[in-house]
Amino acid sequence: MPAASERMSRVDTAWLRMDNDVNLMMIVGVLLLQPALDYDELCARVQAKLLRYGRFGQKVVPDTFGASWVDDAKFDIRRHVVREKLARGKGQSERQALQALCGKLATRSLDPQRPLWQFHLVERYQGGSALIVRIHHCIGDGIALVSVVLSITDGGADPPSPRPRREASEGEGGWLSDAVIEPLTDIAVKALGVTGKGVARSVEMLSQPQQMLGSLELARVGYRLLADVAALALMADDSRTRLKGMPAGRKRVAWNEPIPLDAVKMVGKALHCSVNDVLLSCAAGAIGRYLRDRGDDPAGQEIRAMVPVNLRPLDQAWQLGNKFGLAPLVLPIGIDNPIERVYAVRRRMAELKGSYQPLLAFAVLAVAGLTIKPVQDAILDLFAKKTTAVMTNVPGPGRPLRLCGSEIRQTMFWVPASGHIGVGVSILSYAGSVQFGLMTDAALCPDPQAIIDRFGPEFEQLLVLTLMLPWS
């Protein structure tokens, strides 16, 4: 009996093809658990829960026109849940050894003949265990994969039964309708700050120009679309800092100790900023401070980070796949004053509200998925030349979780960088705290912990200055 197969979406195909010699499109995460996990029990849990998501039992079969998801008839859970020994070098702490292992695994390709994911269990780590997760980005984005991790924890919900898939229109504009209009859900509308009907209608006009209507609203939306297309195409190249250059393909990872989410919210409320504004400002400050301490002068400099914008409601994350756009955010690393810097970030985030750039970036990825790999690489290189980092903020569960009876005391993940981008910044909220993670290429930043260690002091300085402001 032939294995069941399903065509991979164009956007997911684009992510599949993004692997290159210096950047693999894997989302890498680590869970620290107490007490230690039992390997056989973990295998049984993953087999019972994770495989309810069909993607995790399917391998990818590329062809001339893209790729298909095909059931792996020889699936073996022990090929995907493996034991890993933590080798400590001279003078290395357990944490440093685990970070080195995560960096090494971030550069190890997944087996293309098997489903593109793997769990690595370090059975003994700081009195408990560490579980390193590697999942190829073509399976899903960060929001989707948080849903997956939640499902395998104790009491985690199974994904809903899938509905029969509607055949996608392959006529003129069909890809645009499937890739852009459908993801315009309430969450996308809220993130972009526009009306859903207006965006959907304007994007539909692009695919069916013969039906354009002469209205003031459509003219306004059309003008904004043209302006955003021009803004994406004409973005200036990034400031030349030591964090921008040619990666070597050797990864380093780091993370900080969590900070209380309530404290971040308090600062945001006092300054009339969002939590995201506060965190991104602290990230910019930490990077600027790192460059100053290395003898560079970041005064007046800015770096551009591509920030994902979610394009689907959270209750549909179980469907997996990639449904997010990319918004180019300029980070003011040259502003030393924390208050001035957070307001600069707030202003730039506000400028992105109402922008179609995340949707256009999503559409570019959909188009790239239709092209041959050399053309796709050329498209992505345009983004890389104008970008220093990829930066993402994913909301995690607000309460502590358990896995096979062990408490997940800390969790972190690292976003992959595409093309020749060498820096990935990840922010994850979990159990009332916020965790910062950084993955860098060793040729550009051999010690990302030196940046991460500056994040806490940057936030503390912002907190103190906020408390010193006059209270109304």
N, C-alpha and C positions, 0 to 999 in steps of 0.2 A: 504494500500500500504506500503510495508516494507521500512524502512529508508535506504537511500543510504549509502554505507560503502566503505572504502578503507583501505588497509593494511598500517600500520605504518612502516616506514623504520626501519632498524635494529639500525642505529645510534640514531634516535629519540626514539626508544624503550629503548635504554640504558639510555638516559637522563630521560625518564619517571620513570625508576626504581631506579634512584639515590637518591630519597627522603629517608632520614633517620630521626632518632629522634633528630638530632642536626642541620641538614642542609636540607632545602627544595630547590629544583631546580627551584626557581622562579627568574626571572629577575624583579627587583623592580625599578621603576623610579618615579621621581616627576617633574612636570611642574609648575612653578610659573607664574601666569597670571595677567594682569592688563588691564582693570578693571575686576570686578568679573564676573564669568561665570554663566549663567542661567542653572539650572539643566535640565529642559525640553528640552531646545535647545541642550544641550550636548547629551542627550539621542537620540534625533532625528538625530543628526550628526553621532553619532557612529552607529546607526541602518542603516543609509543610506550608509555610507562609509566603515566602518570596516567589515561589513558582506559581502562585495564583495569578501573578502578573505574567502573562504569556511571553513578554519580551525576554524574560530571564531564562526561558527554556529554548530560545531561538538563537540561531547563529545568523550571520550576515553573509549573503551570497551576492557579490557584486556582478554586474553585467554591463553591457555597452551603454545602456540608457540610465543606469542608476544602481539600485540594489534591492534585494528582497529579504524579508525576514522568513527564515525557514526553520521548522522544528528540528532540534538536534536529536536524532534518533539514538545517539550514543551518549546522551547526557549522563554525567556522573558527578554527583554533588561533591565528591572529594577532590575533583579537579578544580572546583571553584571555591571551596572552603579548605584552606591549607594551613598547616602549622608553620610558624616562622620563628626562628631563633634570633634573639637579640644579642648581637655581637658587640661588646663594649670595647672600644679602643682604649689605649693608655690615657688615663686622666679623664675619660668620658664619664659623665653621669648617665643614669638610665634614661633621663629625658633627652639628653644630647644624642644618645645611641638610637633612641626611637625616632628622633627627628631625622637623623642620617638615613635610617631605614626607609622612612616615608619619602625622602628625597630620591633615594635609589629606586624605589618602586614606581615613582612618578615618571621615570625614564625607561621603564621596562614595558615593552609592548604586550598587550593582551593577545592571546592565541587567536588568530583570525579564523581557525577551524572550529572554534567553540563559541558559545555565547560570550559577549564582550564584558565580562565582569568577574571579579574575584575578591574574596574576603581572606585576609591574612591574620591569623590569630597568634599573638604573642602571649603564651599561656601564663607567663610569670612577669609581671611588670608592677613595680612599686606596691607589692603586697596584693595585687589583683591581676587583671589582664588588660591588654590593649588589643583592639580590633581595628585593623587598617582595611578600609574599603576602597576598591578601585572600580569605577563604572565608566564606560565610554560615554561621551557626551551625546552620541547619536541615540542612545536609549532614552535620555531625558535630561531636562534642565534641573537647576538646583531646587526649585520649588517642588518639582515632581519627585525628585529623589528623597527629599525630606519626607514626603508622604510614604515612600517605600520603606524608609527606615522605621517610621512610626508603626508600620504594619507588622514588622517582625518583633517588636517589643512586646512585653507581657501585656495581654489585653488589647493588643493592636487590632484594628478593624480590617477585615478583608476588603479588597476592592469590590465595587459593585459589579454585577454581571454585565458584561459588555453588550451593547445593543448592536444589531446588524449594521455594518458600515454602509453609508450611502456612497454610491459610485460618484467619484469626483468628476466634474465637468472638465473635459480636456479641450474644449473649444477655445476660441479667442477670449482671453481674460480669465479662463478657468483657474489657472494657477493663482492669479491675484485674488480671486474670490475665496479660494480655499485657504490661502496662506495669510491673507490680511483681513478680509471682512469678517470671517468667522471668529477669529480671536478677539474681536472688538466687544468684549463683555463689559459688565459694569465695573470690574476692577481696572480694566484697561482705560475705560472712560475716566475713572477717578484719577488714575495715575497721570493721564495726559491732560486732564482738565478741559475736556471738550465734550460736546454732545455726541452721543453714539450715532444717532441717525445722520447727523451732519457729516461725520467722518466716513461712515459706511457709504453714504451717497456720493461723497467726493471721490472716494477710492474706486467706487463702481464706475464713475465717470471715466477714470483713467483706462479702465478695461473696455468700456463701451462709449467712446467719445461721440458716436453718432447720436446718442440719446441725451446729450448735454442740454440743460435747460438754462435759459437766460435769467437767472435770479441773482439778487444781491448776495444772498447767503452763499450760493455756489461760487460766485465770483470771488468772494472773500476767502472761502476755503481753497479755491484753486490758486489764488495768489499766495496763500500761506504755504501750500504744497510746493509751488515753484520756488519760493524763498528758501524752504527747508532743503529741497534738492540742491539748490545752489550752495547753501551753507555746508552741506555734506561734501559736495564736490570741491569747494574752494577753501576748506579748512587749512589754516596755516600749519606748517610743520611744527612739531613740538620743540620746546627749549632743549638744547643739547646739554643734558646732565650726564653724570656717570651711570645713571640708571637706564640710559637709552644707548643702544648700540647693537652689535651682532652677538646673539647668544651662542653659547658653546654646547648646550644640550645637557649640562650637568645641573641638577636641581638642588636647591637648599630650601628647607621649610622651617618656619618658626611660629610660635604662638605665645600669647601673653596669659597671665592669670586673669580670670574674668573680673569685670567690674560690675557693680550693682546697676541694673537697668533703671531702678527708681531714681538714682542720682542723675543719670543721663536725662531722664524725663524732666526732672526738676530744673536742670539747667536750661533745657529746651523751652520749658514753660516760662521761666523767668526772662529769657531773651526773645520770646515769641518766635522760636525756631522749632523745626521738627527734630525728632531724635536723629534722623538721618543727617540733617545739617550739622548737628553737634559731632557725630561720629566721623563724618567725612572731613570736617574741619580739623579734628584731632589727628586724623591720618595725614592730612596735608602738613600739619605742624610737625609731626614726627619725621616725615620725609625731609622737610626743610632743615630741621635740627640735625639730622643725620648728615646731610650734605655740608652744613656749616662745620660740624665737628670733624669732617674729613678734609677741611681746608678749602672747600668750595664756597662761593658766595652766591646764594640763590636769590638775593635781593632783586625784586622786579621780575623774577622768573615764575613761570607757570608750567604745569604739565597737564596733559590731557589724559583722562581716564575714561574708558568706555564702561558705562554703568548699565547693566541690564534693567529693563522695565518689563514687569510681568504682564502678559497679554491674555490671561485666562483667570477665571475664578478659582479660588483655592479648593473648592469642592470638586473640581474636575482634574486636580493634579494627578490622581491615580491613573489617568489615561496615558501618562508618560508622553514622550515626544518633547520637542522644543517649541515653546510658544512664548517667546520673549523678544522684545526689540532691544536696540542698543542706543543709548543717549550719550553723546560726547559731553563730558563734564570737565571744565577747566578748573584744576585745583590750584589755589594761590599759595604755593609753597614758599614764596618770597615774603609773605606777610608775617612778621614776627609777633605782632600783638594778637593774642587769642580772641579777644572780643571783635576786633576789626576783621579777623580772618573768618570767624563763624558767620558774620553778616555778609561777607563777600561770597561765601559758599551759599548762603540762603538766597542771595540775589541771583546767583547763577542757576540755582535749582529752579527758581521762579521763572527765569527766562525759558526754561525747557518746558514749563507747563503750557499746554496748548500747541506744543510743537508736534509735527508729524515725523520727526526724525527717527524715533524708535520704530515706527511702522515702516518707514522707508528702509531702514537698516534690515528689518525682518524681510522685506521684499527683496533686497539685494541678496540676502542669503538664499532665498527661494530661487532666484535667478541663477545664482552660483551653483546650486544643486543640479541645474539643468545642463551645465557646461562641462567640458572636459577638464581634468584636474589642472593642466597648465593655465587655462583661462581663469579658473577659480582662484588659483594661487596669485595670479596677477591682481585680481579684484581685492583679495584680502591683504595683499602687500600695500595697497593704497591706504587701508585703515592703519596698518602697522606703522607706516612712515609718519603718520600724524598722531600716534598714540604711544604713551610710555607704559601705561598699565591697564589692566582690566580690574575693575573693582565691583564687588557684588555684596549685597546685604540681604540675607535670607532670614526670615522669622522662623524660629524653632518653637517647640512646645514650651509652655510657660511653667510646667511642673516637671520634677525629676521623673525619669523613666527607668524601667528595669528591663533587663534582657536575660532570659533564662534564670531569673531570680537574683541576678547581680545588678546593683544600681549603676546607671550610667552617670558617673560623677562629673565628667567633663567631655565635651565633644567639639571637634573642629573639622573644617574641610578647607580645601584649597581649590580655587577656580583655575582652570587651565588658561594659558595665554595662547592666542593664535598667531599665525605668521611668524614674525621675528620679534614679537613683544616679549620682554624678559621679566615682567613683574606682574604678579597676581595678588590682589588684596581681597580678603574675605572677612565679612563680618557676620557673625551668627549669634542670635539671642537664644538662650536656653535656660530654663528654670530660674528666671528672674535675674539673669546676668547676661552680659555681653562679652563675647569672645572675639578677639582679633587674630587673624592668621595671615601669614605672608609667605608666598613662594617666589623665589627669585632664581635667575640663572647665575651660576657661580662666576661666570665671566664678567657679569655686571655688578653683582652684589654678593660676595662670598659669605657674608655674615648677616642674614636678614634679621637675626635676633637683635642686632644693634639698632635696627629701626623699630622693631616691636617693643623693645624695652623703653623707648621714648614715648610710646603712646600713653601709658599711665601717667607720667609726669605732665604731659601736655593736657590731659583731661583734668588733672588735679589743679593745674594752674588756671584753667578756664573756670573750674568750680570755685576756686578762691576769689577770683576777680568778679565772678557773678555775684557771690555773696557780699562783696564790698560795694556793689552798685547801690544807689539810693532806691529804697523800696517805697512804692506809692501806697 
